[in-house]
Amino acid sequence: MSKHSVAHYQRLNGRRSFSSPHRSRGRGTRVFVILILIVVAAAALAGGYLYTTPAGRPVTDTTYLLVAPGSNYAELREQMQKKLWLRFPRVFDRLAAVQGLSETGDALRPGRYAVLRSTTMQELITLLKEGKDSPLKLTPPSVHKDSELVDFLAQHLWVKADTLRTLLADSALMAQYGTKPGAFYAKVIREPHTLRWAASGREVLDSLHAHYQLFWKGKRTEEAERLGLNPLEVTTLASIVESESGKRDEYRRIAGLYLNRLRKEMRLQSDPTVKYALGNFDLKRIRGEHLMVNSPYNTYKVTGLPPTPIIQPRTSTIDSVLAAESHDYLYMCAKEDFSGYHNFASSFAVHMLNAKRYQQALNDRGIQ
């Protein structure tokens, strides 16, 4: 029987055919690799760690991936490798591709995604596909103007500073928020705000304004009306009170003093408003030439409150103004012991004595 006939006979009888040993070895290797990939993928899906921490890098329980609008998979993949140090990068790529995550940038939903050390590959892919991002909690700092607010927001969120500047300069948009260009910062409440990292500029401003409305809804607005003020005026007065003293237990008394002056149509004569008008918040001593600056914020020359807050005050300071003390004080002067507290007076004569002692203390210490 020929070799061809023998081989044909053995194939018909279910026996192994005569084949090249090299070809058999190649097929076996491929099968082995496929089995390994299946095992690795199964382990990842079953709960194996998505990433590891190489030597020399700090171990963190949570890592955040930032997916900006318009990002593509390659950019995400590069960020993942830098931040996470993927254990099975090729397996992740295949799983992502199968589920349509790596085809186009449109498949990526913008956001800030929290990746725990226990996160599996499939869990991360699901987070990214469904857009289950983790918003930030940001507490705005004390700012003096819109530009400082822009810097803060652009530092922590995806939105660009130029975008925010354009929106804040839009008179029609600001009118919708009940304010004017340059004064939106007065609408920002210094409490934790929940904001999406990838939110648009308009979404950010809408969220801040909604928080402002919620803060002033109901009781606070009623208390402001009782004082004869609106929310902006209360905030502006609170900014002066907070700038005058670092002692919060004085705030209600200081607020009462300025309310007395407003009712008597006396100029507030607040030194911090002069610093604001000059744009110099580091002045240690206000002198006569400083008081001459022409500005709607110089309460030595202008009667009434400044047009906007000189800082964005704490919410507790706003509440102190709403609960101002009832007394007859019209004057205050820093105590000569430099304790940070103030001497209060109902008459100008007593105030001048207090001021003289304080001025002498400044001279004795050589404070210019």
C-alpha positions in Angstrom: 0.0 0.0 0.0 1.4 3.4 -0.9 2.0 6.1 1.7 -0.9 8.1 0.4 -3.2 5.2 0.7 -2.1 4.5 4.3 -2.6 8.1 5.4 -6.0 8.1 3.7 -7.0 4.9 5.4 -5.9 6.2 8.9 -7.9 9.4 8.5 -11.0 7.4 7.6 -10.5 5.4 10.8 -10.1 8.5 13.0 -6.4 8.1 13.5 -3.9 10.9 13.5 -2.8 11.8 10.0 0.8 12.0 9.0 1.6 15.8 9.4 4.6 17.9 9.9 5.8 18.0 13.5 6.6 21.7 13.2 3.0 22.5 12.1 1.6 20.6 15.1 3.9 22.4 17.5 2.7 25.8 16.0 -0.9 25.0 16.4 -0.3 23.9 20.0 1.4 27.1 20.9 -1.4 29.2 19.5 -4.0 27.2 21.5 -1.9 27.6 24.6 -1.7 31.4 24.2 -5.4 31.6 23.6 -6.1 29.6 26.8 -3.8 31.8 28.8 -5.6 34.9 27.5 -8.9 33.4 28.4 -7.7 32.5 31.9 -6.3 36.0 32.4 -9.5 37.6 31.2 -11.6 35.4 33.4 -9.5 36.3 36.4 -9.8 40.0 35.6 -13.6 39.7 35.2 -13.9 37.7 38.3 -12.3 40.4 40.5 -8.6 40.4 39.8 -6.9 43.8 40.3 -6.9 46.1 37.2 -3.6 47.6 38.0 -0.5 47.3 40.2 1.8 49.9 41.8 5.4 49.7 40.7 8.2 50.1 43.2 9.0 53.7 44.1 5.4 55.0 43.5 3.1 55.8 46.4 0.2 53.4 46.9 -3.2 55.1 46.7 -6.7 53.5 47.3 -8.3 55.6 44.6 -6.9 56.9 41.3 -8.9 59.4 39.1 -9.0 59.2 35.4 -9.9 62.6 33.7 -11.7 62.2 30.4 -12.0 65.6 28.7 -14.7 66.3 26.1 -13.5 65.1 22.7 -10.9 62.7 24.1 -10.1 59.5 22.2 -9.2 56.1 23.5 -5.5 56.4 22.8 -5.3 59.4 25.1 -7.3 57.6 27.8 -5.1 54.5 27.4 -1.9 56.6 27.8 -3.3 58.2 31.0 -4.3 54.8 32.4 -0.8 53.5 31.9 0.8 56.5 33.6 -1.6 56.6 36.5 -2.5 52.9 37.0 0.3 50.8 35.5 -2.1 48.2 34.0 -1.4 44.6 34.8 -2.8 43.2 31.6 -2.9 46.1 29.0 -3.6 43.9 26.0 -6.4 42.1 27.6 -8.0 45.4 28.6 -7.6 46.7 25.1 -9.4 43.7 23.7 -12.2 43.8 26.2 -12.6 47.6 25.5 -12.7 47.0 21.8 -15.2 44.2 22.0 -17.5 46.5 23.9 -17.0 49.4 21.5 -15.1 51.6 23.9 -11.9 52.0 21.8 -13.4 52.6 18.3 -14.0 56.4 18.4 -13.7 59.2 20.8 -17.5 59.6 20.8 -17.8 56.4 22.8 -16.0 58.1 25.7 -18.2 60.1 28.1 -16.4 63.1 29.6 -15.9 63.0 33.4 -13.8 62.2 36.4 -13.7 58.5 37.1 -12.7 57.0 40.4 -10.7 53.8 40.0 -10.4 51.8 43.3 -7.6 49.3 43.9 -10.3 46.6 43.8 -11.8 47.8 40.5 -11.9 45.1 37.8 -11.4 45.6 34.1 -15.1 45.1 33.3 -16.1 47.5 36.1 -13.9 50.2 34.7 -15.2 49.7 31.2 -18.8 49.9 32.5 -18.0 53.1 34.4 -16.6 54.7 31.2 -19.3 53.4 28.9 -22.2 54.5 31.2 -20.5 57.8 32.2 -20.7 57.1 35.9 -18.2 59.8 36.9 -17.4 61.1 40.3 -18.2 64.8 40.8 -15.9 67.0 42.9 -16.8 68.9 46.0 -15.2 72.3 45.9 -15.5 75.0 48.5 -14.8 78.4 46.9 -12.2 80.5 48.7 -12.6 84.2 49.7 -12.2 86.1 46.4 -12.2 89.8 45.7 -13.4 89.8 42.1 -14.5 87.6 39.2 -11.0 87.0 37.9 -10.0 85.3 41.1 -13.1 83.1 40.8 -12.2 82.2 37.3 -8.7 81.2 38.3 -10.0 78.9 41.0 -12.6 77.2 38.8 -10.2 76.7 35.9 -7.6 75.2 38.3 -9.9 72.5 39.5 -12.3 71.8 36.5 -11.9 71.1 32.8 -13.5 74.3 31.8 -11.1 76.9 30.4 -10.5 80.3 31.9 -11.1 82.1 28.7 -14.5 80.4 28.4 -15.5 81.6 31.8 -14.2 85.1 31.2 -16.3 85.3 28.1 -19.5 84.2 29.9 -18.9 86.5 32.9 -18.5 89.5 30.5 -21.9 88.7 28.8 -24.3 91.3 30.0 -27.4 89.4 28.8 -26.3 86.3 30.6 -25.4 88.1 33.8 -28.8 89.7 33.7 -30.4 86.3 33.8 -28.4 85.7 37.0 -29.6 89.0 38.4 -26.2 90.6 38.3 -23.8 92.6 36.1 -20.4 91.8 34.5 -17.7 91.9 37.1 -20.1 91.1 40.0 -20.9 87.4 39.6 -18.5 86.5 42.4 -20.9 88.0 44.8 -23.3 85.2 43.9 -20.9 82.5 45.0 -21.6 80.9 48.4 -18.6 79.7 50.3 -20.0 76.3 51.0 -19.1 72.9 49.4 -20.4 72.7 45.8 -20.8 69.5 44.0 -19.6 70.0 40.4 -18.9 67.7 37.5 -15.3 67.9 36.5 -16.2 68.0 32.8 -19.1 70.5 33.1 -19.3 73.3 30.6 -18.8 76.9 31.7 -22.5 77.6 31.5 -23.3 74.5 33.6 -20.7 75.6 36.2 -22.3 79.1 36.5 -25.8 77.6 36.6 -24.8 75.4 39.4 -23.2 78.2 41.4 -26.3 80.4 40.9 -28.7 77.6 41.9 -26.7 77.2 45.2 -27.0 80.9 45.8 -30.7 80.9 45.3 -31.1 77.9 47.6 -29.0 79.6 50.3 -31.2 82.8 50.2 -34.5 81.0 49.9 -36.9 81.7 52.7 -35.7 82.7 56.2 -32.5 84.5 55.2 -34.3 86.7 52.7 -36.9 87.5 55.3 -34.3 88.5 57.8 -32.6 90.7 55.3 -35.8 92.5 54.5 -36.3 93.0 58.3 -33.0 94.9 58.2 -34.1 96.9 55.2 -31.5 95.2 53.0 -31.4 92.8 50.0 -29.2 89.7 49.8 -26.4 91.5 47.9 -26.4 94.3 50.4 -26.2 91.8 53.3 -23.3 90.0 51.6 -21.5 93.3 51.0 -21.9 94.4 54.6 -20.7 90.9 55.7 -17.6 91.4 53.5 -16.8 94.6 55.4 -17.4 93.1 58.8 -15.2 90.1 58.0 -12.4 92.4 56.7 -12.6 94.6 59.8 -11.9 91.8 62.3 -10.5 88.3 62.7 -12.5 87.8 65.8 -15.8 86.2 64.9 -17.3 86.8 68.3 -17.2 90.6 67.4 -19.1 90.2 64.1 -22.6 90.7 65.4 -21.5 93.9 67.2 -19.6 95.3 64.2 -22.6 94.5 62.0 -24.9 96.4 64.4 -22.5 99.4 64.3 -22.6 99.6 60.5 -26.3 99.2 60.4 -26.6 102.1 62.8 -24.5 104.2 60.5 -26.6 103.2 57.5 -29.8 104.2 59.2 -28.3 107.6 60.2 -27.0 108.0 56.6 -23.4 108.3 58.0 -20.5 107.3 55.9 -19.3 103.9 56.9 -15.6 105.0 57.0 -14.3 101.4 56.8 -10.6 101.1 56.2 -10.8 97.8 54.4 -13.0 99.5 51.7 -10.1 101.9 51.1 -7.7 99.0 50.7 -10.1 97.5 48.1 -10.4 100.8 46.3 -6.6 101.1 46.1 -6.2 97.5 45.2 -3.7 97.1 48.0 -4.8 94.6 50.6 -1.4 94.6 52.4 -1.6 98.2 53.7 -0.8 98.1 57.5 -1.8 101.7 58.2 -4.3 103.9 56.4 -3.2 107.5 56.1 -4.8 110.7 54.9 -3.7 110.4 51.3 -5.2 106.9 51.1 -8.6 108.3 52.1 -8.7 110.6 49.1 -8.9 107.9 46.4 -11.9 108.4 44.1 -13.8 105.1 44.1 -17.4 103.9 44.7 -15.7 101.5 47.2 -14.1 104.3 49.3 -16.6 104.6 52.1 -14.8 107.6 53.5 -16.0 109.6 50.5 -19.2 107.7 49.5 -22.3 107.3 51.6 -23.8 103.9 51.8 -22.6 100.4 50.9 -20.1 99.7 48.1 -21.6 98.3 44.9 -20.3 94.8 45.5 -18.6 92.8 48.3 -14.9 93.6 48.9 -14.4 89.9 49.5 -16.7 87.0 49.4 -17.5 86.4 53.1 -18.1 83.2 54.9 -21.7 82.1 55.3 -21.4 82.3 59.1 -20.5 86.0 58.7 -23.6 86.6 56.5 -25.6 85.0 59.3 -23.9 87.2 61.9 -25.1 90.3 59.9 -28.6 88.9 59.8 -28.5 88.5 63.6 -26.7 91.8 64.3 -26.6 93.2 67.8 -28.9 96.0 68.7 -26.9 98.8 70.4 -26.0 102.5 69.9 -22.4 102.1 68.9 -21.3 104.3 65.9 -17.5 104.0 66.1 -14.8 101.4 66.5 -11.1 101.3 66.7 -8.6 98.5 67.1 -7.4 98.0 70.6 -4.0 99.3 71.5 -2.9 95.9 72.8 -3.0 94.5 69.3 -5.2 91.6 70.5 -7.3 91.9 67.3 -10.3 93.1 69.2 -11.8 96.6 69.1 -12.9 99.4 71.3 -16.5 100.5 70.6 -17.9 104.0 71.2 -21.2 105.7 70.9 -19.8 109.3 70.8 -17.1 110.8 68.6 -15.2 112.1 71.7 -14.8 108.7 73.2 -13.8 107.3 69.8 -11.0 109.9 69.5 -9.5 108.9 72.8 -9.6 105.3 71.7 -8.0 106.2 68.3 -5.3 108.3 70.0 -4.2 105.3 72.1 -4.1 103.1 69.1 -2.1 105.5 67.0 0.4 105.9 69.8 0.8 102.1 69.9 1.5 102.1 66.2 4.1 104.8 66.6 5.7 103.0 69.5 6.1 99.8 67.3 7.3 101.8 64.3 4.4 100.6 62.1 4.2 102.8 59.1 
